[in-house]
């Protein structure tokens, strides 16, 4: 078998004046930039939800342990408190909701667990 002749590849050192490399990748960064100083956009993110209580859709007076039907909307089917990320509540309202849900649980107005063999 004959060995094939391979040419030596000559790589020249790029000059600082040659900015074809930089311009190629700067154009890509500009395409991914959203104008807010971040380099890339998040691919599947939705916009942040606004707090229903602060926007005026709901009244913060409804957040009380005496209203278990309203509080149960912020519980999962397993009895866990739904997170801020899912509900879109602000931190102050989420803390108040969690406190009132825990009070309602201790007074047996809400269940600690709502799914099980004995739940109706």
C-alpha positions, 0 to 999 in steps of 0.5 A, a space after each residue: 500500500 502506498 502512503 498518500 502525500 499530505 500537504 502541510 497546512 500553513 496557518 498565518 498569524 492573524 493581524 490585529 487589524 483583521 476584524 473579520 472574526 470579531 465582526 462575524 461573532 459580534 453580529 450573532 451577539 447582537 441578534 441574541 441581545 434583547 437590549 436589556 444588557 443580557 447577552 442571550 434570551 431565554 428560549 422558553 420563558 414566559 413573561 413574569 406574572 403580576 400580582 393579582 392582589 397588587 394590581 387590584 383584581 383581588 382584595 387582600 382582605 380575602 386572605 384570611 383563615 376564615 375563608 377556606 374556599 378561597 385559600 384552597 385555590 392556592 393549594 395543590 391536589 395533594 395539599 401543598 401550598 402553590 409557589 410564588 413562581 406559579 401563582 405570580 404573587 408578590 412576596 408580601 402576599 405569598 407570606 400572608 397566604 402561607 400564614 393564613 393557610 397554616 392557620 386554617 390547617 391548624 383549626 381543621 378548616 383545611 386539610 394537611 393532606 387532601 388526597 389519600 385513602 380516607 379523603 372524600 
